[in-house]
Each structure stands twice: as C-alpha cells, then as structure tokens.
C-alpha cells in the first residue's frame, strides 16, 4: 500500500471525489483503487481548439514504419543536452480514453527539474528496491518514455503503452481504458515515482507529539521540526521538486488559544466561487477562498488544548514552504447526486505572485506558468489536452494526443483549464 498522497481541498459546490462532506474539513487523499472518478465517462475525441495554432514540422514516417513503443530498456546518456534543444515536441498515442494520461504526461515532460532527473539518469542511483512495491519499474518506464519524447527521432508520436502497463500495476484503477480524472492520475503517478526513489528504506517508528514541548517553539522552529519529521519517512527528488508545506492555524473563540500545525502538500485543490458559474474570476480569488479564515462550529468543533473541551474555533491556512513546482487544481467537478461541471472562466496569470499567502511577511513568492491540463466537454463525455511551454525554447505548444502544434500565450487562458503547473522563479529557491 503506497503512502498517503497529500492534496488539500476546500469544499464548495464543486468538489472532487476526495472532498469531504464538511464545508470546513481538510482532507488528504489516500491511495485506494476503489476511488470513483469525477471525470467524463468517455473521451469525446481529439478536438483541436487552437485555431491559430501552427503544426510542428516533423519528418515523415518511412513506409511501413510502426508507431514507436517505448521498451523497458535504456542506454545511459542516450539523450544529450544538445539533443533536448528542439525536441520534446512529440505526441502521445491515445490508447483508448487515455487522453487524461497524455495531458498530464506532456505537462510533466516540460517540467524541467523532473525531466533533467530522468534524462540524465540520476534516478538510477536512487532506485529503492527494498520498500517500493514497483522496485523501480515505474520510474524506469516513465524515464524511458521521457527519453522517447526528447531524443532525436523521426516519429511524430509514440505509444505510452509500456508506461501504462507499469502505472496500472502500481494503481490498478488505471487498468483498462475507462476515462479517468487527470488530477487523480497525477497524484498516483507522483506517489509511485516517489516510492521508487524514496531514500528512506527503513521507516523509523512514529514519534508521539508532545504538545507542551512544541508550544514553546517558535513557528519557524516548529515548521522545521514537522518538515524534518516528514522527510524521515518520505525523502526523494520527487518530494524536493513538488512538495510544499501548509500552515494551519486554529484559534479557540473562547480562550483565544492558538494551535498551529504544519502539513505537506503535493498540490492544492482550490474552489471556484459559488454562484458564479458563468462569470470571470481570478486565480488569486480562488486561492484566497482556499486560505480564508472560517468558523468551525457544531459537530465540527475541535478540542481546545487549553479549555480541555470542544470549542468553536476559527481556522485558516497559509503557505509555510513554497514548492519548486506548484500544482493548482481547479475544482470544476461536483460529486453530489447530480454531477455537474463548472465552466467558470478562471483568469490565471503567466506570472503568479503568492507572497500574500506566505506564513511569513516579507517573503517573495513568484511563479511562472509553464503547463496547463485542459478538459473540454461535460461530466460524462469530454476530452483532455495540454498547453506547455518548452523549457528550452520558451515557446508555447498545444498537445492533443498524437498532434503537437505551435501556439501563442494568448491562447492559453480558457474556461477549459483544469490543472495548472507553475515553476518557482524567486531568488533563493523554495522557502521554509
């Protein structure tokens, strides 16, 4: 059983299948092959919605040449730095309702620190064959797929079949060819890759938290202690790239006693504003709604450590540690009796400043957009595509399964955006 996948959500009219029934409950998604998907039931087909796109020039296939399938074997240093300059513009064959997978894979293919980790084969030194259920087979298949997208070749697109065989072994819910949710696929893939290169091969015994001792620590000291505790169980290059840390503050409304905890997150599921399904909203508004202070009352009242009883409390979030790669999930799908999708136009910027959401004042937190996983259509019929900014060329491209076309930044922001990928660009790297 893989470790817990931490993804934080705030409930609203649109909640994923991992959302709680409570409007204030903070949850972590736990790996389970039985989770129901909130994505469309079938792929409605590849629809290139970028009318102004320019096809990427590729060499024609030789007569009789088959689509490449990525083997499970690799040759060290088969992809050089120079060969990456104009590559990465290779499509992925749709194996049958696998557009959700192709969309995420293209976004990750343009995630430079992860790409470098695979292309340079640094991952081979980190493979964990002791505690990983996949014994390194998943990250090897993923790395080989990345090499097939970035090395010199004549193929306009390749088949991800070998990779799919490995991810479905790790997460059996991806067996077969049913349409799945792109964000859920991303979570499972990240955890599977992490498990394969987790440096912690002997898990320490859990340490009981002494609330009195921690109360005497400063917030910064406490945050470091929580982070170190997390790394004692989960430490890998994947964690170093994608995982951040949230600060949660509970304040008793009776005695004003504050309780501060810190939790890791792999992505943030941000709600869309209620009652504005046809309007334009800003991404900062969505993040603000996630972070805003709320009141816990009734059955949701937590136990106050000072009052020694359940009390009404306020709860709010802030970001203590900013990840190098920030993944933001726009919660478009509902999971209530009548499933629906919000088509709200979220205006997300190319440059995102999250300084106002930092736990510490005066911290600069600036990100640049480089990838968008899009979903077009409704709940029961839809299609996934991706917009990605080439890490070397700085040019935006549109990935629609096997087709890759050049596009402009003006085409990126749309009501179909579902999962956003941002890279940290503030001086000094991620912050604790």
VENLIN-V675479 format. One record per pair of residues at least 4 apart in sequence whose C-alpha atoms are under 8 Angstrom apart, sorted by the first residue. I is the first residue (numbers start at 1). J is the second residue. Records with the same first field share a line. If there is no record, write none. Layout:
# VENLIN-V675479
I: J  J
This chain:
# VENLIN-V675479
1: 31  133
2: 31  133  191  192  195
3: 30  31  191
4: 28  29  30  31
5: 28  29  30  31  187  188  191  266
6: 27  28  29  30  264  265  266  267
7: 27  28  29  265  266  267  268  269
8: 26  27  28  265  267  268  269
9: 19  26  27  268  269  270  271  290
10: 19  23  24  25  26  269  270  271  290
11: 15  19  20  21  22  23  24  25  271
12: 23  271  272  273  274
13: 274  334
14: 271  272  331  332  333  334  335  341  342
15: 19  271  331  332  333  334  335
16: 38  331  333  334  335
17: 35  36  37  38  334  335
18: 27  28  29  35
19: 27
20: 25  26  27
21: 25
24: 294  295  296  300
31: 188
33: 171  172  173
34: 173
37: 180  181  184
38: 180  181  333  334  335  379
39: 179  180  181  182  333  379  380
40: 179  180  181  378  379  380  381  382  383
41: 178  179  180  379  380  381  382
42: 97  178  179  380  381  382  383
43: 96  97  98  99  179  381  382  383  384
44: 377  381  382  383
45: 382  383
46: 383  400  401
47: 383  400
48: 400
50: 398  407  411
52: 407
53: 398  405  406  407  408
54: 405  406  407
55: 404  405  406
56: 89  404  405  406
58: 154  155  156
59: 154  155  156
60: 154  155  156
61: 65  154  155  156
67: 155  157  158  159
68: 155  157  158  159
69: 158  159  160  161  162
70: 141  144  145  148  158  159  160  161  162  163
71: 141  144  162
72: 140  141  144  162
73: 144
74: 78  144
76: 121
77: 119  120  121
78: 147  151
79: 83  84  119  120  147  150  151
80: 84  151
81: 85
83: 87  150  151  152
84: 88  150  151  392
85: 392  393
86: 392  393
87: 149  150  151  152
88: 109  110  149  150  151  390
89: 149  150  404
90: 149  150  155  156  157  158  402  403  404
91: 149  156  157  158  399  400  401  402  403  404
92: 102  157  158  159  160  401  402  403
93: 102  157  158  159  160  401  402
94: 98  99  102  159  401  402
95: 159  160  161  177
96: 177  178
97: 177  178  179
98: 102  177  178  179  180
99: 103  179  383  384  385  400  401
100: 104  179  180  181  182  185  383  384  385
101: 105  182  185
102: 106  385  401
103: 107  182  373  374  384  385  386  399  400  401
104: 108  182  185  186  373  386
105: 109
106: 110  386  388  399
107: 111  371  372  373  386  387  388  421
108: 114  115
109: 114  115  146
110: 115  370  371  388  389  390  391
111: 115  370  391
112: 116  391
113: 117  241
114: 118  238  241
115: 119  146
116: 120  121
117: 121  122  123
118: 122  123  143  146  147
119: 143  146  147
121: 125  143
122: 126
123: 127  139  197
126: 196  197  198  199
127: 135  136  196  197  198
128: 132  135  136  195  196  197  198  199  201
129: 133  134  135  136  196
130: 135  201
131: 135  195  201  202
132: 136  195  196  197  198
133: 170  195  196
134: 138  169  170  192  196
135: 196
136: 140  196  197
137: 141  166  196
138: 142  163  166  167  170  192  193  196
139: 143  192  193  196
140: 144
141: 145  162  163  166
142: 146  163
143: 147
144: 148
145: 149  160  163
146: 150
147: 151
148: 158
149: 158
156: 402  403
157: 402  403
158: 402
160: 164
161: 165
162: 166
163: 167
164: 168
165: 169
166: 170
167: 171  172  174  189  192
168: 172  173  174  175
169: 175
170: 192
171: 188
174: 178  180
180: 184  185
181: 185
182: 186  373  384  419
183: 187  329  419
184: 188
185: 189
186: 190
187: 191  266
188: 192
189: 193
190: 194  238
191: 195
192: 196
193: 197  238
194: 198  236  237  238  239
197: 236  237  238
198: 234  235  236
199: 234  235  236
200: 232  233  234  235
203: 232  233
204: 232  233
209: 214
210: 214
211: 215
212: 216
213: 217
214: 222
217: 221  222
218: 222
219: 223  260
220: 224  432
221: 225
222: 226
223: 227  261  262  320  432
224: 228  432
225: 229
226: 230  262  263
227: 231  245  262  264
228: 232
229: 233
230: 234  235  264
231: 235
234: 239
235: 239  240
236: 240
237: 241
238: 242  243
239: 243
240: 323  324
241: 323  324  325
242: 266  267  323  324  325  326  327
243: 264  265  266  267  323  324  325
244: 264  265  266  319  320  321  322  323
245: 262  263  264  265  319  320  321  322  323
246: 262  263  264  265  317  318  319  320  321
247: 260  261  262  263  317  318  319  320  359
248: 260  261  262  263  315  316  317  318
249: 258  259  260  261  314  315  316  317
250: 258  259  260  313  314  315  316
251: 256  257  258  259  313  314  315
252: 256  257  258  304  311  312  313  314
253: 257  311  312  313  314
254: 311  312
255: 306  307
257: 304  306
262: 320
266: 327
267: 326  327  328  329
268: 327  328  329
269: 328  329  330  331
270: 286  287  289  290  328  329  330  331
271: 286  287  289  290  330  331  332
272: 286  330  331  332  344
273: 277  281  285  286  289
276: 280  344
277: 342  343  344
278: 343  344  345
279: 344  345
280: 344  345  346  347
281: 285  286  344  345  346  347
282: 286  346  347  348
283: 287  346  347  348  349
284: 288  348
285: 289
286: 290
287: 291
288: 292  357
290: 317
291: 316  317  318  357
292: 316  317
293: 314  315  316  317
294: 314  315  316
295: 312  313  314  315
296: 300  301  302  312  313  314  315
297: 301  311  312  313
298: 312
301: 310  311  312  313
302: 310  311  312  313
303: 307  308  309  310  311
304: 308  309  310  311
305: 309
307: 311
318: 357  358  359
319: 357  358  359
320: 358  359  360  431  432
321: 430  431  432
322: 326  365  430  431  432
323: 424  430  431
324: 423  424  429  430
325: 421  422  423  424
326: 421  422  423  424
327: 419  420  421  422
328: 419  420  421
329: 418  419  420
330: 417  418  419  420
331: 418
332: 341  342  343  418
333: 339  340  341  342  379
334: 338  339  340  341
335: 339  340
339: 379
340: 378  379
341: 378  379
343: 415  416
344: 415
345: 414  415  416
346: 413  414  415  417
347: 413  414
348: 352  413
349: 369
350: 368  369
351: 366  367  368  369
352: 366  367  368  369
353: 364  365  366  367
354: 358  364  365  366  367
355: 361  362  363  364  365  366
356: 361
358: 363  365
364: 426
365: 424  425  426
366: 424  425  426
367: 422  423  424  425  426
368: 422  423  424  425
369: 420  421  422  423
370: 387  388  389  390  421  422  423
371: 386  387  388  389  420  421  422
372: 386  387  388  412  417  418  419  420  421
373: 384  385  386  387  417  418  419  420
374: 384  385  386  387  416  417  418  419
375: 382  383  384  385  416  417  418
376: 382  383  384  416
377: 381  382  383
378: 382
384: 400
385: 398  399  400  401
386: 398  399  400
387: 396  397  398  399  412
388: 396  397  398  399
389: 394  395  396  397
390: 394  395  396  397
395: 406  407  408
396: 406  407  408  409
397: 404  405  406  407  408
398: 404  405  406  407
399: 403  404  405
400: 404
407: 411
408: 412
413: 417
424: 429  430
425: 429
